[in-house]
């Protein structure tokens, strides 16, 4: 078995730092993929908070260049400039996200998502949240007092279960709702409404109170 001395390890890290420092200072986008244990040796990157996390992650009042989490994520008053990729449940409050992709249940409260949101799992959108373009594979989507422009509901693994969108309170869909799997339902309550067409499904006024998404 090959063993590396501490001195040798420092030399290797130093060489990596020297070879990447000039690029880091120029703000090259590839620097976001440098592991955190090496970033400390590279000038210009030492002050950045790691935004690639393996395991549960919690951020509060942060401005991040991008966010990549392999596990559950909790965000409060967080702004992400680049893409947000979460492989696990996401709970976000008062945040601004860009290019969201999640595999797991999503709860957004007072949160804005620009670009496309690609979600594989149930969604709860509340408290003045907004999404530009939503592409989702789920059987239950709850939108309350929030706005979405366009919604595409993709086929979910539970293909035999009806896919339902609940629009409550002042919820608004200003564009089109499309169900790729025929037989979807949009249930509107209170003053919620849809400006565009519903394709591949039907609209029902009223209905029972949905359980949590």
Beta strands, then each sheet from edge to edge (+ up, - down):
strand 1: 52-54
strand 2: 57-60
strand 3: 63-64
strand 4: 67-70
strand 5: 73-76
strand 6: 79-86
strand 7: 90-93
strand 8: 96-103
strand 9: 106-109
strand 10: 112-120
strand 11: 123-126
strand 12: 130-137
strand 13: 140-144
strand 14: 147-154
strand 15: 164-168
strand 16: 172-173
strand 17: 177-179
strand 18: 184-188
strand 19: 193-194
strand 20: 198-199
strand 21: 201-205
sheet 1: 1+ 4+ 6+ 3+
sheet 2: 1+ 4+ 6+ 8+ 10+ 12+ 14+ 16+ 19+
sheet 3: 1+ 4+ 6+ 8+ 10+ 12+ 14+ 17+ 20+
sheet 4: 2+ 5+ 7+ 9+ 11+ 13+ 15+ 18+ 21+
end
